[in-house]
């Protein structure tokens, strides 16, 4: 993500001013081609964009690429953003969500990456039966999540991992709140079934 940090710096005064502005006000400046405002928006939102994408894709490089692509679209499509229609966060994280879902649909569930993740977790922690059990639980949960339909994964990620309200998550996914609730219900039901003792997750 270094590319965005290397853009022209407007100086300390410009940085102090952008800190006081809302996302929507910064977008007005981005639409005028002001790089300092864009850099500040990127600083505010790249981390969360990466986190959302990584929870779905379980792959560092893919998540970084999604975050980069999404923030690039902020610069490219700044003039099309309408604060009267949606908040910046809703607009931006919809871009992140759609890009993540597209990648998820184009490949098989990343069970190999999940195993690698669990192995790294185990290798970096002290040995012990409790840690082994915890690592197994982590692996089973991630595998169960990866087996869900992409839209259910996204709904669970936004509401339970990113702790967004159901209304905000629904706006990001561009669906009704009742549709989101249905996705959450089906997702939790499937997870509960997959994580039952003796299930072959």
C-alpha positions in Angstrom: 0.0 0.0 0.0 3.0 2.2 -0.2 2.0 3.8 -3.5 -0.7 5.9 -1.7 1.7 7.1 0.9 4.2 8.3 -1.7 1.8 10.9 -3.3 2.8 14.6 -3.2 2.6 16.0 0.4 0.8 19.3 0.8 2.8 20.1 3.9 1.9 20.0 7.7 -0.7 22.8 7.4 -2.6 20.8 4.8 -2.4 17.7 6.8 -3.8 19.4 9.9 -6.7 20.8 7.9 -7.7 17.5 6.4 -7.8 15.9 9.9 -10.6 18.2 10.8 -12.7 17.4 7.7 -15.3 14.7 7.3 -14.9 11.9 4.7 -17.5 13.6 2.6 -15.7 17.0 2.7 -12.5 15.3 1.8 -14.2 13.7 -1.2 -15.1 17.1 -2.4 -11.4 18.0 -2.4 -10.5 14.6 -4.0 -12.9 15.4 -6.8 -10.9 18.6 -7.5 -7.8 16.5 -7.7 -6.3 17.3 -4.3 -3.8 14.6 -3.5 -3.5 15.5 0.2 -7.2 14.8 0.8 -6.9 11.5 -1.0 -3.9 10.5 1.0 -5.8 11.3 4.2 -8.9 9.2 3.1 -6.6 6.4 2.3 -5.0 6.6 5.7 -8.4 6.5 7.4 -9.8 3.6 5.4 -7.1 1.3 3.9 -6.7 -0.7 7.1 -10.3 -1.6 7.5 -10.6 -2.3 3.8 -7.8 -4.8 4.1 -9.3 -6.4 7.2 -12.7 -6.9 5.6 -11.2 -8.4 2.5 -8.7 -10.6 4.4 -11.5 -12.1 6.5 -13.2 -13.2 3.3 -10.2 -14.2 1.2 -7.8 -15.5 3.8 -4.9 -14.4 1.6 -2.7 -11.4 2.3 -1.8 -10.6 -1.3 -5.4 -10.8 -2.5 -6.6 -8.7 0.3 -3.9 -6.1 -0.3 -4.8 -6.0 -4.0 -8.5 -5.5 -3.2 -7.8 -2.7 -0.8 -5.5 -1.0 -3.4 -8.1 -1.4 -6.2 -10.8 0.0 -4.0 -8.9 3.0 -2.9 -7.8 3.6 -6.5 -11.5 3.8 -7.5 -11.9 6.5 -4.9 -9.5 8.7 -6.9 -10.9 7.6 -10.2 -14.6 7.9 -9.4 -14.5 10.8 -7.0 -16.6 13.0 -9.2 -19.4 10.4 -9.2 -19.7 10.2 -5.4 -22.9 11.9 -4.2 -23.0 12.5 -0.4 -26.7 13.1 -0.7 -27.2 9.5 -1.7 -24.9 7.7 0.8 -22.1 8.3 3.3 -18.6 7.8 2.1 -18.1 4.7 4.2 -21.1 3.0 2.8 -20.0 3.9 -0.8 -16.4 2.9 -0.3 -17.0 -0.4 1.6 -19.5 -1.4 -1.0 -16.6 -1.2 -3.5 -14.5 -3.3 -1.1 -17.2 -5.8 -0.6 -18.0 -6.2 -4.2 -14.4 -6.6 -5.2 -13.8 -9.2 -2.4 -16.9 -11.2 -3.4 -15.9 -11.2 -7.0 -12.5 -12.7 -6.1 -14.2 -15.2 -3.8 -16.5 -16.4 -6.5 -13.7 -16.8 -9.0 -11.9 -19.4 -6.9 -12.4 -22.4 -4.7 -12.7 -22.1 -0.9 -9.1 -21.5 0.3 -8.7 -24.5 2.5 -5.0 -24.7 1.8 -4.5 -21.1 2.9 -6.5 -21.8 6.1 -4.2 -24.7 6.9 -1.2 -22.6 6.3 -2.6 -19.8 8.6 -3.3 -22.3 11.4 0.2 -23.8 11.0 1.8 -20.4 11.3 -0.4 -19.6 14.3 0.7 -22.9 16.0 4.4 -22.4 15.1 4.5 -18.9 16.5 2.9 -19.8 19.9 4.2 -21.9 22.8 3.3 -25.6 22.6 0.6 -27.1 24.7 -2.6 -29.0 24.5 -4.7 -25.8 25.1 -3.0 -24.0 22.2 -3.5 -27.0 19.9 -7.2 -27.1 20.7 -7.5 -23.4 20.1 -5.6 -23.7 16.8 -8.0 -26.6 15.7 -11.0 -24.5 16.7 -9.7 -21.5 14.6 -9.1 -23.7 11.6 -12.5 -25.3 11.9 -14.3 -21.9 12.1 -12.3 -20.5 9.2 -13.0 -23.6 7.1 -16.7 -23.5 7.9 -16.8 -19.8 7.0 -15.0 -20.4 3.7 -17.6 -23.1 2.8 -20.5 -20.6 3.1 -21.9 -18.8 0.1 -20.0 -15.5 -0.5 -22.9 -13.3 0.5 -23.3 -15.1 3.8 -19.6 -14.7 4.5 -19.8 -11.0 3.8 -22.9 -10.5 6.0 -21.2 -12.3 8.9 -17.9 -10.5 8.4 -19.5 -7.0 8.4 -21.8 -7.6 11.3 -19.8 -9.8 13.7 -16.2 -9.1 12.8 -16.3 -5.5 11.8 -19.2 -4.8 14.3 -21.3 -2.7 11.9 -25.0 -2.3 12.5 -27.3 -4.4 10.4 -28.6 -1.3 8.7 -25.1 -0.2 7.8 -24.0 -3.6 6.6 -27.2 -3.9 4.5 -26.4 -0.5 2.8 -22.9 -1.6 2.1 -24.1 -4.8 0.5 -26.9 -2.9 -1.3 -29.7 -5.1 0.1 -32.6 -4.7 2.5 -32.2 -5.2 6.2 -34.6 -8.1 6.0 -32.4 -9.7 3.3 -29.3 -9.2 5.5 -31.1 -10.8 8.5 -31.9 -13.8 6.3 -28.3 -14.1 5.2 -27.1 -13.9 8.9 -29.7 -16.5 10.0 -28.7 -19.0 7.3 -25.0 -18.3 7.8 -25.2 -18.9 11.6 -27.3 -22.0 11.1 -24.8 -23.5 8.6 -21.9 -22.6 10.9 -23.6 -24.2 13.9 -24.2 -27.3 11.9 -20.6 -27.5 10.6 -19.1 -26.9 14.0 -21.1 -29.6 15.8 -18.9 -32.3 17.3 -18.3 -35.1 14.8 -19.1 -33.0 11.8 -16.6 -33.3 8.9 -15.6 -29.7 8.5 
